[in-house]
Amino acid sequence: MTTEKRPQILVTGAAGTLAQQVINQLRDTCDLVAVDFREQVWLGDDIPSYCIDFNKRVFEDLFRRFHFDGVIHLGRIMSSQETRLSRYNANVLGTQKLLDLSHKYNVQRVIILSTFHVYGAVPYNPAMIDEAAPLKAAGLTMDLVDSVELENLANIYLWRYPHLNITILRPCNIVGPGVRNAMSTLLSSERAPVLAGFSPMMQFIHIDDMADALVLAYRRNHKGIYNVAPSDWVAYQKALDLCGCKRVPILSIPPIVPRTLLRLLNLRRFPPYLMDFFKYPVIIDGRAFAREFGFQPKRSLDEIFHYYLENKHPV
């Protein structure tokens, strides 16, 4: 009697909480290899873990050794991390190397985590943004150029190499325990800035639900580009109230004013590249992903905000 071969999957960004949740969901049914270019993490004796720069020759050795069936690429550096050049090298050139190796070694499934930030925040965005909308972020701020180029690159490989079965996910704000992005930092603060006169509608997805979405995306082979977001949203200032944050109004113009005031008040800061996302709503339409993959978030907004209400971090 022969047993069915377990899929061999490479998971990048292994030092992140989201990647570790995905790994925990897959470890009973798949053979996993974890990689991160920032640090090596221990995930148990059953999961080899490496700290490797994707652009180094040693990265290809992993593909030769393990014969990956699939890749789940979560190792994108956020725009608030590192320098612009190092982000470009990691996010764009590193992803290109990953996709080239996936093609060379006959990988059959690739999942790439992107972000809704690629749409850009502008006052004339449609009420619901679907996957066909143009990616305006690169024209608005240099700090999101690498995110848009990563997507454009993945899109080229999606059509050039159909056997890779590439699925690109654009989630809304990912929040919850262990998340260290800008939005989670603001929601967990005792005092949080708001731009005077602005309170855009926002969407939030719990990290548990995002991990579920990634696992679903891997297991159900529907290649293409998909937004990932719940069907409800809330105004930013209302979200702060529900999280128990004291709102501190800040003037939004000229651009130097909010940055200077936040520094003087010793407040959590808006990342400059995200400033417009705290002015204008960017509501993405997640119905295509829900329909194709049978996805339904389990964590409500009330549950998300209650976590931050109970877990405040002083400035």
Salt bridges, closest charged atoms under 4 A:
ASP31 OD1 - ARG6 NE 2.95
ASP36 OD2 - ARG38 NH2 2.71
ASP46 OD1 - ARG27 NH2 2.90
GLU60 OE2 - ARG64 NH2 3.61
GLU60 OE2 - LYS104 NZ 2.62
ASP61 OD1 - ARG64 NH1 2.61
ASP69 OD2 - LYS5 NZ 3.13
ASP143 OD1 - ARG84 NH2 3.71
ASP143 OD1 - ARG87 NH2 3.08
ASP146 OD1 - ARG87 NE 3.68
GLU151 OE2 - ARG170 NE 2.63
ASP208 OD2 - HIS206 ND1 3.71
ASP208 OD2 - ARG299 NH2 2.49
ASP212 OD2 - LYS298 NZ 3.72
ASP241 OD1 - ARG247 NE 3.14
ASP285 OD2 - ARG287 NH2 2.74
GLU292 OE1 - HIS222 ND1 3.71
GLU303 OE2 - ARG299 NH1 2.42
